[in-house]
Amino acid sequence: CEEKIVGDGGGGVGLAEAEAQGGEENEASEVTAAWPARAKEVGELEGVTVRNPYFEWVPSRLVDVYVTEAGEVGVEGLKRVAREREELEERLFDGI
């Protein structure tokens, strides 16, 4: 059984898949909207890549403890929480 990362949005992705995805990128305009219009007018942005990461994935091998709303849990505790949530989702939403 592959362990999954489950977020508030429900569902989950395999740990290996999550680590391969990298971070969560969002619209660059959320950053550049705060910049002066002059920067865009004079072409200062040409050749510049603007990134807007909200979250960065950290390989699980580098994590000693996970901090959750329920407190600190280790890898086994996180796996238990993921299994419990998956079981609850199956019980509540299977067949819908």
C-alpha positions as CSV (number, residue, x, y, z in Angstrom):
1,C,0.0,0.0,0.0
2,E,1.5,3.3,-1.1
3,E,1.2,6.1,1.5
4,K,-0.5,9.2,0.4
5,I,-0.3,12.9,1.3
6,V,-3.8,14.1,1.9
7,G,-4.7,17.8,2.0
8,D,-7.8,19.8,3.1
9,G,-9.1,19.5,-0.4
10,G,-9.5,15.8,0.0
11,G,-8.0,13.1,-2.2
12,G,-4.3,12.5,-2.1
13,V,-1.2,11.9,-4.1
14,G,1.5,9.3,-3.6
15,L,4.5,10.5,-1.7
16,A,6.9,9.8,-4.6
17,E,4.6,11.7,-7.0
18,A,4.3,14.7,-4.6
19,E,8.0,14.9,-4.2
20,A,8.4,14.8,-8.0
21,Q,6.0,17.6,-8.5
22,G,8.1,20.2,-6.8
23,G,6.4,23.2,-5.3
24,E,3.1,24.9,-5.8
25,E,3.5,27.7,-8.4
26,N,1.0,30.5,-8.7
27,E,0.4,33.4,-11.0
28,A,3.4,35.7,-11.4
29,S,1.0,38.6,-11.7
30,E,0.3,38.3,-8.0
31,V,3.9,39.5,-7.5
32,T,4.3,41.9,-10.4
33,A,1.0,43.7,-9.8
34,A,2.8,45.4,-6.8
35,W,5.6,46.7,-9.0
36,P,5.7,50.2,-10.4
37,A,4.3,50.5,-13.9
38,R,7.6,52.1,-15.0
39,A,9.3,48.7,-14.7
40,K,7.0,47.3,-17.4
41,E,7.3,50.4,-19.6
42,V,11.1,50.4,-19.9
43,G,11.3,46.7,-20.5
44,E,13.1,45.9,-17.2
45,L,11.2,42.6,-17.1
46,E,12.5,41.3,-20.4
47,G,14.3,38.1,-19.9
48,V,13.2,37.9,-16.2
49,T,11.3,34.9,-15.0
50,V,9.1,35.8,-12.0
51,R,8.1,32.9,-9.8
52,N,5.4,32.9,-7.1
53,P,5.8,29.7,-5.1
54,Y,3.3,29.3,-2.2
55,F,4.7,26.0,-0.9
56,E,7.9,24.1,-1.5
57,W,8.0,20.3,-1.3
58,V,10.7,19.0,0.9
59,P,11.9,15.4,0.3
60,S,10.5,13.2,3.1
61,R,14.0,11.9,3.8
62,L,14.9,15.4,5.1
63,V,11.9,15.6,7.5
64,D,12.2,14.5,11.1
65,V,8.8,15.6,12.4
66,Y,5.6,17.0,10.8
67,V,3.8,19.9,12.6
68,T,0.0,19.6,12.3
69,E,-3.0,21.1,13.9
70,A,-3.0,18.1,16.2
71,G,0.7,18.7,17.2
72,E,3.9,17.1,16.1
73,V,3.8,13.7,14.5
74,G,6.6,11.5,13.1
75,V,6.5,9.6,9.9
76,E,4.5,6.7,11.4
77,G,2.0,9.2,12.9
78,L,1.5,10.9,9.6
79,K,1.0,7.6,7.9
80,R,-1.7,6.7,10.5
81,V,-3.5,10.0,10.0
82,A,-3.4,9.6,6.2
83,R,-4.8,6.0,6.5
84,E,-7.6,7.2,8.9
85,R,-8.5,10.1,6.6
86,E,-8.6,7.8,3.5
87,E,-10.8,5.3,5.4
88,L,-13.2,8.1,6.4
89,E,-13.3,9.5,2.9
90,E,-14.1,6.0,1.5
91,R,-16.8,5.4,4.1
92,L,-18.4,8.8,3.5
93,F,-18.0,9.3,-0.2
94,D,-17.7,5.9,-2.0
95,G,-20.6,5.5,-4.4
96,I,-21.3,9.2,-4.8
